[in-house]
Amino acid sequence: MVESVPICEFLDEKVPEPPLLPKDPIKKAEVRAFCEMINAGIQPLINLKVRQKVEQLGHDPAEWNKLFLEQGFEGFNA
C-alpha cells in the first residue's frame, strides 16, 4: 500500500484501538470527504511535477502553493 487513505483505513481495521476513524457512519463519511478534498483538490496542485512546470512557465512555485493551499483550506474550513 502506498496511498495514505487506504493505509489509514487498513490500520483502522487491523488495529481497531484506538480508532483512527469515527465509528458513526456519517462522521466517518465526513472524514473521508475531507481526506478527498485534500487528495483531489489541494495535494495534486502542489506536487513536485506541478511545481517544476510552474517554475518552467516563469512563476514562483511558493506563491502557487500558498494560493492553492489557502483556497483549499478555506473550502475545508467552510
N, C-alpha and C positions, 0 to 999 in steps of 0.2 A: 504494500500500500504506500502511495506517495502523496496523496491529497489529504489536506488537513481535516476536512469534514468527515470523510469516511473513516479516517483514523480515530477521530473523536467518537464517532458512533460505534465503531468496533470496540474501543476501550470501554465505553459506557455499557455495552452488552456483556463484554468479557469480564470486567471488574465493576460490578454494579454499585459498589460502595467505596467512596462517596460518589453519588451520581454526577455526571457532567451535564446531563440534560434534565430539564424538569420532567417529572412523571406525568403531569397534566398534559393531555394531548394538544390542547390549544396553546399552552405556553411552549411546549416543545416545537410546535409548528412556527410560533413566533421566533424562537431562537434560530430555527433553520432558515426562516425568511431573512433574518438579519445576517446570517452567515452568507446567504446567497447574494444579498446586496453588496457585501464586501467582495465575494468571489467574482461576481459578474460585473459589478458596477464601479468598483474602485481599483482593486488589485491589478486587473489587466492593463489599466491605463498608466500604471507606474512601474511596470516590469522593465527589465533591462533592455530588451529589444525595442520597446516603445521609447524609452529614454534615449537610446542611441539614435533612433530615427529622428526624434525631436531635435536632438543636437545637430544631426546632419542637415536638418532644414533651417538651421541657424537660430534656434530658440533655446532658451535656458530650461533644461530638464527640471531643475529645482523649482522654478516657477510653475511649470506644468504640473509637477507632483502636488505642490501646495494647492493649486486651483482645484484639481480633481479630488484630492483628499478632503478639502473643505466642503466642496459641493456634496461629496458622497456622505460625509458625516452629518451635514445639515439634513439630508434626507433620512439618514439613520436616526437622528435625534427627533425628527418630526414624528 
